[in-house]
Amino acid sequence: MNEELLARARKIKMVLNDVDGIWTDGKLSFFLTPDGKVEEMKTFNALDGIAVMLLRSAGIKSGVITGRRHGTTLARARNMGMNYFYQGFLTKLGPLEDVLQREHITPQEVAFIGDDLTDLPLLERVGLAVTVPNAVQEVKDAAHYITTRAGGAGAYREMVDLIVTAQGKMPAILADIRRSAWTRPEAGEMKIVTSQEGIA
């Protein structure tokens, strides 16, 4: 792992992510309910849930910026203890600017992981741009780091491990885990912002 990448990771105070293709493998599963409504089902990886706990232990905040509006994703983010949730945003720079203002941080202190063209403006703005092996080529070209794990298979966790390790915080966390003394700061209330621009 090169020093430039580690230097970028050491500065991170906020981790933001897309959902489909990052927390999931990108496939969308739909089913018809008995009353004729079409519902969507998503499958998430447990490794990514622990990742947010690691971030909280390291004093790093987290948030979602997704183009879709889906209750399952909202419930997952809340259960994980995330700080921000922006849904329905195909144009994603607005949520980034909102986070920067609320947290009083710079783009260089933000990491973002995404996989598709709508993620490009964020990837080109943040201090640590991350993507997955199954991302489109334009996104791979913009990324500072491409995970070895695919979306939905722990890619988000791999990014978090990189950041927490680069900041020198992983050994103390692991020591607490081994002593069954791992305590995480309370997440607090998640800020939820919904746009009608995206996909329901």
Secondary structure, DSSP 8 states (H G I E B T S, - for coil): --HHHHHHHHT--EEEE-STTTTS-S--EEEE-TTS-EEEE----HHHHHHHHHHHHTT-EEEEEESB--HHHHHHHHHHT-SEEEES-SS-HHHHHHHHHHHT--GGGEEEE--SGGGHHHHTTSSEEEE-TTS-HHHHHH-SEE-SS-TTTTHHHHHHHHHHHHTT-HHHHHHHHHTT----------EEEE-SSSB-
